[in-house]
Amino acid sequence: MFEGFVSAIEAYMASFTTEEFYRRTVSVTNSDNPFAFNEESNLQYMKRYILVFRRVSVDVSHDLYIRYCKLGYLDPDHTMGKHVAISFGQ
């Protein structure tokens, strides 16, 4: 599981050095102030590169949902870092 996580993080980080990323988020500023907030770049970044951030819900595939349930990842009482007790009761 950890190796898959690391692989996904590496791919995510690599996306910040692609032509597509630059095309979507790098633009001419709309102000002479170099510290002015660029709303369009922020919007493109939030829509494309942040998949889960302050979300109320997220769409996942049926197979992924079942996998996470079986692994105990969707237990609302679980605290990250603590052991997950997995039960496959009938």
PyMOL commands that place a pseudoatom at each C-alpha (Angstrom):
pseudoatom trace, name=CA, resn=MET, resi=1, chain=A, elem=C, hetatm=0, pos=[0.000, 0.000, 0.000]
pseudoatom trace, name=CA, resn=PHE, resi=2, chain=A, elem=C, hetatm=0, pos=[2.812, 2.392, 0.918]
pseudoatom trace, name=CA, resn=GLU, resi=3, chain=A, elem=C, hetatm=0, pos=[4.644, 1.813, -2.369]
pseudoatom trace, name=CA, resn=GLY, resi=4, chain=A, elem=C, hetatm=0, pos=[1.487, 2.711, -4.276]
pseudoatom trace, name=CA, resn=PHE, resi=5, chain=A, elem=C, hetatm=0, pos=[1.145, 5.865, -2.183]
pseudoatom trace, name=CA, resn=VAL, resi=6, chain=A, elem=C, hetatm=0, pos=[4.760, 6.876, -2.852]
pseudoatom trace, name=CA, resn=SER, resi=7, chain=A, elem=C, hetatm=0, pos=[4.329, 6.219, -6.563]
pseudoatom trace, name=CA, resn=ALA, resi=8, chain=A, elem=C, hetatm=0, pos=[1.199, 8.389, -6.665]
pseudoatom trace, name=CA, resn=ILE, resi=9, chain=A, elem=C, hetatm=0, pos=[2.945, 11.213, -4.783]
pseudoatom trace, name=CA, resn=GLU, resi=10, chain=A, elem=C, hetatm=0, pos=[5.890, 11.083, -7.212]
pseudoatom trace, name=CA, resn=ALA, resi=11, chain=A, elem=C, hetatm=0, pos=[3.542, 11.291, -10.206]
pseudoatom trace, name=CA, resn=TYR, resi=12, chain=A, elem=C, hetatm=0, pos=[1.614, 14.147, -8.567]
pseudoatom trace, name=CA, resn=MET, resi=13, chain=A, elem=C, hetatm=0, pos=[4.782, 16.122, -7.852]
pseudoatom trace, name=CA, resn=ALA, resi=14, chain=A, elem=C, hetatm=0, pos=[6.061, 15.524, -11.401]
pseudoatom trace, name=CA, resn=SER, resi=15, chain=A, elem=C, hetatm=0, pos=[2.858, 17.102, -12.760]
pseudoatom trace, name=CA, resn=PHE, resi=16, chain=A, elem=C, hetatm=0, pos=[4.095, 20.501, -11.532]
pseudoatom trace, name=CA, resn=THR, resi=17, chain=A, elem=C, hetatm=0, pos=[6.892, 20.527, -14.102]
pseudoatom trace, name=CA, resn=THR, resi=18, chain=A, elem=C, hetatm=0, pos=[4.799, 19.773, -17.186]
pseudoatom trace, name=CA, resn=GLU, resi=19, chain=A, elem=C, hetatm=0, pos=[3.900, 22.081, -20.042]
pseudoatom trace, name=CA, resn=GLU, resi=20, chain=A, elem=C, hetatm=0, pos=[0.208, 21.539, -19.214]
pseudoatom trace, name=CA, resn=PHE, resi=21, chain=A, elem=C, hetatm=0, pos=[0.726, 22.804, -15.658]
pseudoatom trace, name=CA, resn=TYR, resi=22, chain=A, elem=C, hetatm=0, pos=[2.542, 25.884, -16.893]
pseudoatom trace, name=CA, resn=ARG, resi=23, chain=A, elem=C, hetatm=0, pos=[-0.088, 26.563, -19.548]
pseudoatom trace, name=CA, resn=ARG, resi=24, chain=A, elem=C, hetatm=0, pos=[-2.941, 26.331, -17.028]
pseudoatom trace, name=CA, resn=THR, resi=25, chain=A, elem=C, hetatm=0, pos=[-1.455, 28.164, -14.069]
pseudoatom trace, name=CA, resn=VAL, resi=26, chain=A, elem=C, hetatm=0, pos=[1.340, 30.479, -15.221]
pseudoatom trace, name=CA, resn=SER, resi=27, chain=A, elem=C, hetatm=0, pos=[0.051, 33.715, -16.640]
pseudoatom trace, name=CA, resn=VAL, resi=28, chain=A, elem=C, hetatm=0, pos=[0.733, 37.394, -16.937]
pseudoatom trace, name=CA, resn=THR, resi=29, chain=A, elem=C, hetatm=0, pos=[-0.239, 39.108, -13.715]
pseudoatom trace, name=CA, resn=ASN, resi=30, chain=A, elem=C, hetatm=0, pos=[-3.128, 41.545, -13.697]
pseudoatom trace, name=CA, resn=SER, resi=31, chain=A, elem=C, hetatm=0, pos=[-1.238, 43.939, -11.442]
pseudoatom trace, name=CA, resn=ASP, resi=32, chain=A, elem=C, hetatm=0, pos=[2.149, 45.655, -11.203]
pseudoatom trace, name=CA, resn=ASN, resi=33, chain=A, elem=C, hetatm=0, pos=[2.361, 44.303, -7.669]
pseudoatom trace, name=CA, resn=PRO, resi=34, chain=A, elem=C, hetatm=0, pos=[4.349, 41.022, -7.831]
pseudoatom trace, name=CA, resn=PHE, resi=35, chain=A, elem=C, hetatm=0, pos=[2.583, 39.847, -4.657]
pseudoatom trace, name=CA, resn=ALA, resi=36, chain=A, elem=C, hetatm=0, pos=[-0.956, 40.415, -5.958]
pseudoatom trace, name=CA, resn=PHE, resi=37, chain=A, elem=C, hetatm=0, pos=[-3.160, 37.333, -5.801]
pseudoatom trace, name=CA, resn=ASN, resi=38, chain=A, elem=C, hetatm=0, pos=[-3.871, 35.865, -9.237]
pseudoatom trace, name=CA, resn=GLU, resi=39, chain=A, elem=C, hetatm=0, pos=[-7.429, 34.565, -9.067]
pseudoatom trace, name=CA, resn=GLU, resi=40, chain=A, elem=C, hetatm=0, pos=[-7.392, 32.809, -12.455]
pseudoatom trace, name=CA, resn=SER, resi=41, chain=A, elem=C, hetatm=0, pos=[-4.215, 30.845, -11.699]
pseudoatom trace, name=CA, resn=ASN, resi=42, chain=A, elem=C, hetatm=0, pos=[-5.636, 29.885, -8.315]
pseudoatom trace, name=CA, resn=LEU, resi=43, chain=A, elem=C, hetatm=0, pos=[-8.912, 28.737, -9.869]
pseudoatom trace, name=CA, resn=GLN, resi=44, chain=A, elem=C, hetatm=0, pos=[-7.116, 26.580, -12.448]
pseudoatom trace, name=CA, resn=TYR, resi=45, chain=A, elem=C, hetatm=0, pos=[-4.843, 25.117, -9.783]
pseudoatom trace, name=CA, resn=MET, resi=46, chain=A, elem=C, hetatm=0, pos=[-7.702, 24.301, -7.410]
pseudoatom trace, name=CA, resn=LYS, resi=47, chain=A, elem=C, hetatm=0, pos=[-9.841, 22.740, -10.156]
pseudoatom trace, name=CA, resn=ARG, resi=48, chain=A, elem=C, hetatm=0, pos=[-7.105, 20.624, -11.720]
pseudoatom trace, name=CA, resn=TYR, resi=49, chain=A, elem=C, hetatm=0, pos=[-4.383, 19.886, -9.201]
pseudoatom trace, name=CA, resn=ILE, resi=50, chain=A, elem=C, hetatm=0, pos=[-6.063, 19.647, -5.824]
pseudoatom trace, name=CA, resn=LEU, resi=51, chain=A, elem=C, hetatm=0, pos=[-8.306, 16.605, -5.876]
pseudoatom trace, name=CA, resn=VAL, resi=52, chain=A, elem=C, hetatm=0, pos=[-9.314, 16.588, -2.219]
pseudoatom trace, name=CA, resn=PHE, resi=53, chain=A, elem=C, hetatm=0, pos=[-9.242, 19.865, -0.307]
pseudoatom trace, name=CA, resn=ARG, resi=54, chain=A, elem=C, hetatm=0, pos=[-12.028, 20.981, 1.982]
pseudoatom trace, name=CA, resn=ARG, resi=55, chain=A, elem=C, hetatm=0, pos=[-14.404, 18.695, 0.147]
pseudoatom trace, name=CA, resn=VAL, resi=56, chain=A, elem=C, hetatm=0, pos=[-17.691, 17.524, 1.615]
pseudoatom trace, name=CA, resn=SER, resi=57, chain=A, elem=C, hetatm=0, pos=[-17.753, 14.514, -0.681]
pseudoatom trace, name=CA, resn=VAL, resi=58, chain=A, elem=C, hetatm=0, pos=[-15.557, 12.842, -3.256]
pseudoatom trace, name=CA, resn=ASP, resi=59, chain=A, elem=C, hetatm=0, pos=[-16.576, 10.466, -6.047]
pseudoatom trace, name=CA, resn=VAL, resi=60, chain=A, elem=C, hetatm=0, pos=[-14.653, 7.174, -6.034]
pseudoatom trace, name=CA, resn=SER, resi=61, chain=A, elem=C, hetatm=0, pos=[-15.116, 4.021, -8.043]
pseudoatom trace, name=CA, resn=HIS, resi=62, chain=A, elem=C, hetatm=0, pos=[-17.185, 1.168, -6.599]
pseudoatom trace, name=CA, resn=ASP, resi=63, chain=A, elem=C, hetatm=0, pos=[-14.130, -1.107, -6.451]
pseudoatom trace, name=CA, resn=LEU, resi=64, chain=A, elem=C, hetatm=0, pos=[-12.050, 1.467, -4.587]
pseudoatom trace, name=CA, resn=TYR, resi=65, chain=A, elem=C, hetatm=0, pos=[-14.869, 2.097, -2.112]
pseudoatom trace, name=CA, resn=ILE, resi=66, chain=A, elem=C, hetatm=0, pos=[-15.206, -1.635, -1.372]
pseudoatom trace, name=CA, resn=ARG, resi=67, chain=A, elem=C, hetatm=0, pos=[-11.433, -1.956, -1.019]
pseudoatom trace, name=CA, resn=TYR, resi=68, chain=A, elem=C, hetatm=0, pos=[-11.285, 0.908, 1.477]
pseudoatom trace, name=CA, resn=CYS, resi=69, chain=A, elem=C, hetatm=0, pos=[-14.195, -0.558, 3.440]
pseudoatom trace, name=CA, resn=LYS, resi=70, chain=A, elem=C, hetatm=0, pos=[-12.468, -3.930, 3.668]
pseudoatom trace, name=CA, resn=LEU, resi=71, chain=A, elem=C, hetatm=0, pos=[-9.245, -2.287, 4.788]
pseudoatom trace, name=CA, resn=GLY, resi=72, chain=A, elem=C, hetatm=0, pos=[-11.094, -0.331, 7.493]
pseudoatom trace, name=CA, resn=TYR, resi=73, chain=A, elem=C, hetatm=0, pos=[-10.205, 3.061, 6.020]
pseudoatom trace, name=CA, resn=LEU, resi=74, chain=A, elem=C, hetatm=0, pos=[-13.758, 4.434, 6.178]
pseudoatom trace, name=CA, resn=ASP, resi=75, chain=A, elem=C, hetatm=0, pos=[-14.343, 3.816, 9.870]
pseudoatom trace, name=CA, resn=PRO, resi=76, chain=A, elem=C, hetatm=0, pos=[-15.531, 7.197, 11.257]
pseudoatom trace, name=CA, resn=ASP, resi=77, chain=A, elem=C, hetatm=0, pos=[-14.131, 6.307, 14.694]
pseudoatom trace, name=CA, resn=HIS, resi=78, chain=A, elem=C, hetatm=0, pos=[-10.622, 5.531, 13.425]
pseudoatom trace, name=CA, resn=THR, resi=79, chain=A, elem=C, hetatm=0, pos=[-7.738, 7.824, 14.353]
pseudoatom trace, name=CA, resn=MET, resi=80, chain=A, elem=C, hetatm=0, pos=[-4.872, 8.042, 11.859]
pseudoatom trace, name=CA, resn=GLY, resi=81, chain=A, elem=C, hetatm=0, pos=[-1.779, 6.279, 13.138]
pseudoatom trace, name=CA, resn=LYS, resi=82, chain=A, elem=C, hetatm=0, pos=[-3.678, 3.799, 15.274]
pseudoatom trace, name=CA, resn=HIS, resi=83, chain=A, elem=C, hetatm=0, pos=[-4.001, 0.119, 14.401]
pseudoatom trace, name=CA, resn=VAL, resi=84, chain=A, elem=C, hetatm=0, pos=[-6.981, -0.781, 12.205]
pseudoatom trace, name=CA, resn=ALA, resi=85, chain=A, elem=C, hetatm=0, pos=[-8.941, -3.811, 13.379]
pseudoatom trace, name=CA, resn=ILE, resi=86, chain=A, elem=C, hetatm=0, pos=[-10.313, -5.496, 10.284]
pseudoatom trace, name=CA, resn=SER, resi=87, chain=A, elem=C, hetatm=0, pos=[-13.367, -7.723, 10.532]
pseudoatom trace, name=CA, resn=PHE, resi=88, chain=A, elem=C, hetatm=0, pos=[-14.878, -9.594, 7.620]
pseudoatom trace, name=CA, resn=GLY, resi=89, chain=A, elem=C, hetatm=0, pos=[-17.990, -10.850, 9.416]
pseudoatom trace, name=CA, resn=GLN, resi=90, chain=A, elem=C, hetatm=0, pos=[-20.664, -12.623, 7.425]
for i in range(1, 90): cmd.bond("trace and resi %d" % i, "trace and resi %d" % (i + 1))
show_as sticks, trace
zoom trace
